[in-house]
């Protein structure tokens, strides 16, 4: 199984994981999905990439995503956090429908590849977004999902999760 996966001009190395797949390519029936899902013995990782520096990405999309991210740090409820909540929920439900068991911890990583955000700004934004990403999974059957760990990371910080991210040559 290939553990090198691409998103825009970035390549992600998931060699440290038991399995990893590009998940948003598998969207069905209008459901949304995170970019990647990776799994090890203890955790299931959902990885969403917002690469505002991708030279091949349409400027309008980058500007729209950037505005949503900034708004997420200002407003209690924002389109950005709701959109991310839908991606997590739909990804979880898709895995559930495929018969995956959720006995593992779920970790949601949002990679924001943007040099404009320094450590202080990232910390403030993480604090504002953390715990505000609604999944809509309030049923007892899904109570484990309320414990989703969220982390807002840059490329360097992904290493603490054993994910290596490099620019494609």
Secondary structure as the mmCIF struct_conf table of DSSP 4:
data_model
#
loop_
_struct_conf.conf_type_id
_struct_conf.id
_struct_conf.beg_label_comp_id
_struct_conf.beg_label_asym_id
_struct_conf.beg_label_seq_id
_struct_conf.end_label_comp_id
_struct_conf.end_label_asym_id
_struct_conf.end_label_seq_id
STRN STRN1 UNK A 4 UNK A 7
TURN_TY1_P TURN_TY1_P1 UNK A 8 UNK A 9
STRN STRN2 UNK A 10 UNK A 13
TURN_TY1_P TURN_TY1_P2 UNK A 15 UNK A 16
BEND BEND1 UNK A 17 UNK A 18
STRN STRN3 UNK A 19 UNK A 22
HELX_RH_3T_P HELX_RH_3T_P1 UNK A 24 UNK A 26
TURN_TY1_P TURN_TY1_P3 UNK A 29 UNK A 30
BEND BEND2 UNK A 35 UNK A 35
STRN STRN4 UNK A 36 UNK A 39
BEND BEND3 UNK A 41 UNK A 42
STRN STRN5 UNK A 43 UNK A 51
TURN_TY1_P TURN_TY1_P4 UNK A 52 UNK A 53
TURN_TY1_P TURN_TY1_P5 UNK A 55 UNK A 56
BEND BEND4 UNK A 57 UNK A 57
HELX_RH_AL_P HELX_RH_AL_P1 UNK A 59 UNK A 72
TURN_TY1_P TURN_TY1_P6 UNK A 73 UNK A 74
BEND BEND5 UNK A 76 UNK A 77
HELX_RH_AL_P HELX_RH_AL_P2 UNK A 79 UNK A 97
TURN_TY1_P TURN_TY1_P7 UNK A 98 UNK A 99
BEND BEND6 UNK A 104 UNK A 104
STRN STRN6 UNK A 105 UNK A 113
TURN_TY1_P TURN_TY1_P8 UNK A 115 UNK A 116
BEND BEND7 UNK A 117 UNK A 117
HELX_RH_AL_P HELX_RH_AL_P3 UNK A 119 UNK A 129
TURN_TY1_P TURN_TY1_P9 UNK A 130 UNK A 131
BEND BEND8 UNK A 139 UNK A 139
HELX_RH_3T_P HELX_RH_3T_P2 UNK A 140 UNK A 147
STRN STRN7 UNK A 149 UNK A 153
TURN_TY1_P TURN_TY1_P10 UNK A 155 UNK A 155
HELX_RH_3T_P HELX_RH_3T_P3 UNK A 156 UNK A 161
TURN_TY1_P TURN_TY1_P11 UNK A 162 UNK A 162
STRN STRN8 UNK A 164 UNK A 167
#
